[in-house]
Amino acid sequence: MKQVISLVLFGLFCGNAVLTNVNGQNTIEGPSHSGRMVNGVAVNISNYKYALGLLLDGKLSCGASIITCSHALTAAHCVYNIENGLGRITLRGGSTSASSGGVEFPIISGAWHPNYKPTSQLNASDYDVAVLTVPANSFGGKPNMAPLALQTKELPVDTRCFVVGWGQTGIKQPTSVNQLLYANMNIVSQSSCAATWANYGTRCAGCTQSVTSNMVCTQYKNGEDTCKGDSGGALVCGGEWPSVFAKVTAPSIRSFIREYAGI
């Protein structure tokens, strides 16, 4: 089964994201029915072993995904320009809970794409991808932890996908009930995605989204969505507004990952 790591850019509307394509090797036994993070289905980490929680000062801030036994992929905006450095960040893996169980890992180094330039909260930035390095082989041999291999081909429109994460269940809701949640989405064309965001921008000042060749768009189904805290989580491919994802098959993004993760 093909898997695609996505890096959710942000969840202001509980729905915007950056894509990182991955061809996974885990056994996926997620629900076949619809769910909601905003409307998510509760799932177990044993079926989503790549999923990590990114903690800032001990609290869930974003998601991340295991790509080697020593590296994780997340969104650049989750780690960019953090005051006092990466020592404030840890990664938790191997647990269905966002706050207990599993193993917590320190970050020994991190890098975001050199072309990443943060924009306003309402706009997804291009090249919003970062690689975090943990002590050598830290993810290896741990219960419910396994990497995904990077995707090498672009996926066609209407490809069925899903995302898991621990983020909020609504704009005004607290972080999800300490439970890993699952939601469905499908890939949509760049042209329709760009048109949708352009139209939305006429009704919401500052809400426009520039869609570049480094991005892939998805559309959530049956009221499902990602939200704050889901940034950097994993999209797996096998609603109302399209969400935007960074594309790891884009040459610049792929070469960045190769440089810092060695794959």
Disulfide bonds with the S-S distance in Angstrom:
Cys14-Cys227 2.00
Cys62-Cys78 2.14
Cys161-Cys237 2.16
Cys193-Cys217 2.12
Cys204-Cys207 1.72
